[in-house]
């Protein structure tokens, strides 16, 4: 029987059966004029499945202390991030996950949530999609692609602009440097050959949009030896 043909609504107009409960009944009349009606039986019509969406778990979305990221920017240093699959039908039998167009496995159902922990990913951008198959064998359309960025490396450099610093220049030297655009600086220090060090006060130092910075430094102030006592940088 083709359930897509010959269906009519209450007014007699052509239509289609809707998903849900189907009630099957029959009646007959024999040669003697006796009639009989069957006991109704029930089946379920299920022809569709919702399209899921993919979200990077907050726990995998690098943010918080010592980062400039948020829990919604899809930037992570986790090479095996975890994803949540939303909008999955309750009768879903499987949720297949694809990364950069390649099937990488199936999500697991943890109560009300479908989650998937990725295989190891290289640094860079990756597109994550999913397909749902329900118990009736229907397959959803592919979810909208979620683009995430895996970033496990960074770089920083700094140098004194003068290669040779005379006694008259110590109080007016300049350090220039570069960090990854969008990064913040943590520390800036100068250490001499004797192990004496100067922790540079970077209050007010700005980093431009390209990651470049510059700051004036007085090499005669704030220098400490290994014990923490005040001293001066030694030649060398």
N, C-alpha and C positions, 0 to 999 in steps of 0.2 A: 504494500500500500504506500502511495506517495502522499505524505501528510502536507505537502506544499500545494496540492491541487484540490479544487472543489470545496474549499472552506468558505463558509458564509457567516456573517454576523447575524444578530437578532433580527435585523431588518431585511435580511436576505441578500445583502450586498457582499461581494467577494472580499475576502480578507485573508489573514494568515493566523494559524494557531499561535498563541502566545506561550512563552516559557512558563512552566509551572505544572500543576496537577492536571492530568488528562483522565477523564472518566469515560470508560468504555462500556457501552450497554448494547443490547440486541433484543429484538423481538421477532416472533415467528407465528405463523398461522398454518395449521395442518389442513389436510384435505377435508376433515370433518368440521372445520371451522373453529377448532380449539386454538386459543392464543396463549403464548407464553412470553414472559419478559425475563431476561437474564438478571442475575445479581450484578450490580455495577462492580467493575474492577478498576484499579487505579494504576497509572504509570506517570512518570515525570518527563516532561519535555524540557530539555536543556540544550539550547543551540548556541549559546554565547558565553563568553568569558571576558571579564574586565581586563583592561590593559593596566599592568602594574606600573609603579614608579620606583626608582632606586634612590636611596639616600645614604650618604656616608655617615656612619655613626659618630656621634659627638666624641666618643672615646678615641676614635681614630683621627678625627679632624684636629690637627695640632693647634692648640691655643693655650692661653693662660700665661703663667709666669715664664719669663725669658723667651717669649715669642711676640711677634707682632701680628699673629693670625687671630682669627675668630673661629667659632665652632660652626660657622656656616659658609666659609670661603672655599671649602673642598680642597684645602692645601694641607698635606700631611707629610710627616717624616716617617710614618709607619709603612714599611714595605709590604706588609701583609694586612692591609686595612679590612675592617668589617663593615658590611653594608646591611641596611634594613630594606626589605622589599615591602612597599606599601600598596594598598588597594588590591590585595590578593583575595580572590573569591574564597568563600568558606569551603567550597567543594573542590578546591585546588588539590590536584594529586602530585604535581611537581612544579618547581620554579627553577628553570634553567638560567644560568648567569653567563653572560658573554663579556669579555674584556677585549677591546680593540677588534671586535668581530669574531673572536675565537671563543668557543665554548670552554669554560674553565670549571664547570661543575654545577651542582644543584644546591639551592638554599635548603636549610633545615627549618622545620617548624618548631618553635619553642613556645608552645602555648598559643598565644594570639599573634605572635610575631614570626615572620620569616626572615632569617638572617643568613649571611654568607660571609665567610672569611676568605679573602683572596689568596691566591698563590703569590709568591714573591714577585714584586713589580720593580722594574728599573726606574731610575729617576726620569721624570718627564711627565707629559700629559697622557692620560688614558681615558678612553670612553667605555662606560659600563652600561650594559643593557640587560633586560631580562624578558623571558617568555614564560607564560603560565599555561599549563595543561590541566584541565579539570578531569573529574572522574568519568565524565561522559565522553572524553576524548577530544573535546574542543580545545583549540590552541588560540591564545590571545595574539593580538598584534604586538610587535616589538615595542617595549617601553621607550619613552624618550631617553636619549643618551645623557647620562650624567658624566660630565668631564671633571676628573680629579687631577691634581698635580702632586706627584711624589717628589719631595725635595729632601735629600738626606745630606747634602753637602753645602758648605758655604766657604767664603774666603775673605781674608782681610790682609791689608798691608799698611805699613806706616814707616815713615823715614824722616830724619832731620834734613831740611833743605840744604844745609851746609855740610859738606864732607869734612871740612877742617874748620873747627871753631876756636877762635882765639879768646883770650881772657876778657877782652872788651865786648865780646859777642854773647857771652854766656847768659846774660840777663834778657836777651831779646832774640832767642832762637825760635824757629818755626818748625812744627811737625805737620806734614801733609800725609794723607792716606786715602784708602778706598775700602769700602765694605760693599757687600751685595746690596743693590738698590732695595730699599724697604726695610733693611736690617737696622738694628740699633747697636751702638757701641756698648761694650761692657767695661773694659778697662783699657788704659793707655799708660804705659810705663817705660822708663829708661833705666837700664842697668849698665854699670861700668864694669871694667875688667876685674875689679876687686869685689864685686858682688853688691856694692852699694846701689841703691835704687831710688828712683824718684817716681812716685805715683802721680801722674799728671791729673790735675783738677780739670775735668772736662765740662764743668758747669757752664752752660751757655754755648757750648760748641754745637754747631749745626751740621747736619749731613744733607747734602743737596739731593735732588732727584736722581742723579747718576750714581750716588753712593760716595761722592768725594767729600773730604773734610779737610780743614786746616785750622791749626790752633797755635797761638804764641805761647812759649814756655820759657820760664826763668830757671836756668839750670843751677842757680846758686841757692835756691830756696826749696825746703821740703825734702831734701835728700836724707836718707837714713841708711845706716849700715845693717848688717845681717842681724844684729841684736835689737834693732829698732831705734838706736841712738842717732841723734842728729849728726850729720857729717857733710862732706862735700864730695862731688864726683872727682875721681882721679883722672889724670891725663892718660890717654890711651885710646 
